[in-house]
Amino acid sequence: MKSKNDLTDIYLIVAKNIKKYRKLAKMTQFELAKKTGYSYGYIRLVEAPKCIKKFSLESIYYIALALDIDIDKLFSSDDI
């Protein structure tokens, strides 16, 4: 059985990958927010390393679309 720490870890992995791929796309948080329809504050919280993460798969899906990447890249712990 997975622990609560494992759940926290996956949120941190996704957050780090969103930031990584956003920067690779040379996109600001504001630009990502505009492209996804989410607020700048929401994108900032999603990426914040010490923030309690509570975002949905739907949010991750739209962020992946905006970054023009496969959603599975956001769940990879390689190279972060």
C-alpha positions as CSV (number, residue, x, y, z in Angstrom):
1,M,0.0,0.0,0.0
2,K,1.2,3.5,-0.9
3,S,1.7,6.1,1.8
4,K,0.7,9.7,1.9
5,N,4.3,10.6,1.2
6,D,4.0,8.8,-2.2
7,L,1.1,10.9,-3.1
8,T,3.0,14.1,-2.1
9,D,5.9,12.9,-4.1
10,I,3.9,12.5,-7.3
11,Y,2.5,16.0,-6.9
12,L,6.1,17.3,-6.6
13,I,7.2,15.4,-9.6
14,V,4.4,16.8,-11.7
15,A,5.0,20.3,-10.4
16,K,8.8,20.1,-11.2
17,N,8.0,18.7,-14.7
18,I,5.5,21.4,-15.5
19,K,8.1,24.0,-14.6
20,K,10.8,22.2,-16.6
21,Y,8.8,21.9,-19.8
22,R,7.4,25.4,-19.5
23,K,10.9,26.7,-19.3
24,L,12.0,24.5,-22.2
25,A,9.1,26.0,-24.2
26,K,10.5,29.5,-23.2
27,M,7.1,30.3,-21.7
28,T,6.4,32.3,-18.6
29,Q,3.9,31.3,-15.9
30,F,1.7,34.1,-17.1
31,E,1.8,32.8,-20.7
32,L,1.0,29.3,-19.6
33,A,-1.9,30.6,-17.6
34,K,-3.3,32.4,-20.6
35,K,-2.8,29.4,-22.8
36,T,-4.6,27.1,-20.4
37,G,-7.3,29.4,-19.2
38,Y,-6.2,29.1,-15.6
39,S,-5.1,32.1,-13.5
40,Y,-1.5,33.1,-13.1
41,G,-1.9,32.5,-9.4
42,Y,-3.1,28.9,-10.0
43,I,-0.1,28.1,-12.3
44,R,2.2,29.7,-9.7
45,L,0.8,27.5,-7.0
46,V,0.9,24.3,-9.1
47,E,4.7,24.9,-9.7
48,A,5.5,26.1,-6.1
49,P,7.8,23.5,-4.5
50,K,6.5,23.8,-1.0
51,C,2.9,24.4,-1.7
52,I,0.3,21.7,-0.8
53,K,-0.6,20.3,-4.1
54,K,-4.3,19.7,-5.0
55,F,-4.7,19.8,-8.7
56,S,-6.7,17.5,-10.9
57,L,-5.9,15.3,-13.8
58,E,-8.0,17.6,-16.0
59,S,-5.7,20.5,-15.0
60,I,-2.6,18.4,-15.9
61,Y,-4.2,17.4,-19.2
62,Y,-4.7,21.1,-20.2
63,I,-1.3,22.1,-19.1
64,A,0.3,19.3,-21.1
65,L,-1.8,20.4,-24.2
66,A,-0.6,24.0,-23.7
67,L,3.0,22.9,-23.4
68,D,2.5,20.6,-26.5
69,I,3.8,17.5,-24.7
70,D,2.5,14.1,-23.9
71,I,0.9,14.0,-20.5
72,D,3.1,11.1,-19.4
73,K,6.2,13.3,-19.5
74,L,4.7,15.2,-16.5
75,F,4.7,12.0,-14.4
76,S,8.3,11.0,-15.1
77,S,10.9,11.3,-12.3
78,D,13.8,11.1,-14.8
79,D,15.9,14.2,-15.2
80,I,14.2,16.5,-12.6
